[in-house]
Amino acid sequence: MADLRLPELNRVMLAGRLTRDPELRYTPGGAAVCKMGLASDRRFRTKDGEQRVETLFINLTAWAKTAEFCSERLRKGRPVLVEGELRSSEWEDKQTGQKRSMIEVNVSRLQTLDWEDQGGGGGGSSSGSGGGGNARSESYRDEEPVPDDDIPF
């Protein structure tokens, strides 16, 4: 088994809603860092046929332009798709002296899952691909259709 090689892969994709407004700060070196929380649901049926929902709460950290995008355009409750890598940190609690640890997602890409005009900020992707979200909000209203004789092709 000594010759067994495992890929070094640390990648996650999560969809959910933000649990709090993003908090933007800057490091002493001037780098933007934004902290926020995400709630992601898992729906399933028990052996008895009862439908259940488990909610997982995940801390997110975004850096640089992604951090600024999140701070400017996102608010609590906004549905997003996040791609990133897991990071762990350890520290000692100042009050109790106990060692503590936390796992969070270091965000590399973030995509909103609703339309820009649906409250709470803007749509689009922070990774530079542009465009709005790809899932319609239930309250979104379509504009009147354009007549066929007005289409230029």
C-alpha positions as CSV (number, residue, x, y, z in Angstrom):
1,M,0.0,0.0,0.0
2,A,3.0,2.3,0.2
3,D,2.7,2.9,-3.6
4,L,-1.0,4.1,-3.3
5,R,-1.3,7.7,-4.4
6,L,-4.3,9.7,-3.5
7,P,-5.2,12.9,-5.3
8,E,-4.8,16.1,-3.3
9,L,-8.2,17.5,-3.8
10,N,-9.9,20.0,-1.5
11,R,-12.9,21.4,-3.3
12,V,-16.5,22.0,-2.1
13,M,-19.6,23.4,-3.8
14,L,-22.5,24.5,-1.6
15,A,-25.9,26.2,-2.2
16,G,-27.9,27.9,0.5
17,R,-28.9,31.2,2.0
18,L,-26.7,33.7,3.8
19,T,-27.4,33.7,7.5
20,R,-26.1,37.2,8.2
21,D,-25.0,40.3,6.3
22,P,-21.4,40.0,5.0
23,E,-18.8,41.7,7.2
24,L,-16.0,43.4,5.2
25,R,-12.7,44.2,6.8
26,Y,-9.2,44.9,5.6
27,T,-5.9,43.3,6.7
28,P,-3.1,45.6,7.8
29,G,-1.6,45.0,4.3
30,G,-4.8,46.3,2.7
31,A,-6.3,43.0,1.5
32,A,-10.1,42.9,1.6
33,V,-11.6,40.0,3.6
34,C,-15.3,39.3,4.0
35,K,-16.9,36.9,6.6
36,M,-20.4,35.6,6.2
37,G,-22.4,32.5,7.1
38,L,-24.4,30.1,4.9
39,A,-27.2,27.7,5.8
40,S,-27.6,24.7,3.5
41,D,-30.6,22.3,3.9
42,R,-30.7,18.5,3.3
43,R,-34.1,17.0,2.9
44,F,-34.7,13.3,3.4
45,R,-37.3,10.7,4.6
46,T,-36.8,8.6,7.7
47,K,-37.5,4.9,7.8
48,D,-41.0,5.7,9.0
49,G,-41.7,7.8,5.9
50,E,-41.5,11.1,7.8
51,Q,-40.0,14.0,5.8
52,R,-37.1,15.7,7.7
53,V,-34.9,18.7,7.1
54,E,-31.3,19.0,8.5
55,T,-29.7,22.4,8.2
56,L,-25.9,22.8,8.1
57,F,-24.4,26.2,9.1
58,I,-21.1,27.0,7.4
59,N,-18.8,29.9,7.9
60,L,-17.4,31.5,4.6
61,T,-14.4,33.7,4.0
62,A,-13.9,35.6,0.8
63,W,-10.9,37.6,-0.2
64,A,-10.0,40.5,-2.5
65,K,-12.5,41.5,-5.2
66,T,-14.8,38.6,-4.2
67,A,-14.9,40.0,-0.7
68,E,-15.8,43.5,-2.0
69,F,-18.5,42.0,-4.3
70,C,-20.1,40.2,-1.4
71,S,-20.0,43.3,0.9
72,E,-21.6,45.5,-1.8
73,R,-24.1,43.2,-3.3
74,L,-25.2,40.5,-0.8
75,R,-27.5,40.6,2.3
76,K,-28.8,38.1,4.8
77,G,-31.3,35.6,3.2
78,R,-29.8,35.9,-0.3
79,P,-29.5,32.5,-2.0
80,V,-26.0,31.8,-3.4
81,L,-23.9,29.0,-4.9
82,V,-20.4,28.9,-3.4
83,E,-17.2,27.1,-4.6
84,G,-14.1,27.0,-2.5
85,E,-11.8,24.9,-0.3
86,L,-12.1,23.8,3.3
87,R,-9.7,25.5,5.8
88,S,-9.3,24.7,9.4
89,S,-8.0,26.9,12.2
90,E,-7.1,26.2,15.8
91,W,-6.8,28.6,18.8
92,E,-7.0,28.6,22.5
93,D,-10.1,30.1,24.1
94,K,-8.9,33.1,26.2
95,Q,-11.7,32.6,28.8
96,T,-11.5,28.9,29.4
97,G,-8.1,28.0,28.1
98,Q,-9.5,25.2,26.0
99,K,-8.3,24.4,22.5
100,R,-10.9,25.3,19.9
101,S,-11.0,24.5,16.2
102,M,-13.2,25.5,13.3
103,I,-13.6,24.5,9.6
104,E,-14.7,27.1,7.1
105,V,-14.9,27.5,3.3
106,N,-12.4,29.8,1.7
107,V,-14.5,31.1,-1.2
108,S,-13.0,31.1,-4.7
109,R,-16.2,31.7,-6.6
110,L,-19.7,32.9,-5.6
111,Q,-22.8,33.0,-7.8
112,T,-26.1,34.6,-6.7
113,L,-29.1,32.4,-7.3
114,D,-31.8,35.1,-7.7
115,W,-32.3,38.1,-9.9
116,E,-30.6,41.5,-9.2
117,D,-33.9,43.4,-8.8
118,Q,-35.2,41.1,-6.1
119,G,-34.0,43.0,-3.0
120,G,-30.9,42.6,-1.0
121,G,-28.4,43.7,-3.6
122,G,-27.2,42.6,-7.0
123,G,-26.9,39.5,-9.0
124,G,-24.1,38.0,-11.0
125,S,-20.9,36.3,-10.3
126,S,-17.9,37.5,-8.4
127,S,-15.6,35.4,-10.5
128,G,-15.8,37.8,-13.4
129,S,-18.1,35.7,-15.6
130,G,-20.8,38.4,-15.4
131,G,-24.5,37.9,-16.0
132,G,-27.3,37.4,-13.5
133,G,-28.2,34.4,-11.5
134,N,-29.6,31.3,-13.2
135,A,-32.6,30.6,-11.0
136,R,-35.8,32.7,-11.1
137,S,-37.2,34.1,-7.9
138,E,-40.9,33.2,-7.4
139,S,-42.0,36.8,-7.4
140,Y,-40.1,37.8,-10.6
141,R,-42.3,39.3,-13.2
142,D,-41.6,38.9,-16.9
143,E,-41.7,41.9,-19.1
144,E,-44.2,42.1,-21.9
145,P,-43.2,40.0,-24.9
146,V,-41.6,41.7,-27.9
147,P,-43.8,41.5,-31.0
148,D,-42.3,39.3,-33.8
149,D,-42.1,42.2,-36.3
150,D,-39.8,44.1,-33.8
151,I,-37.1,41.4,-33.7
152,P,-34.3,42.5,-36.0
153,F,-33.5,39.0,-37.4
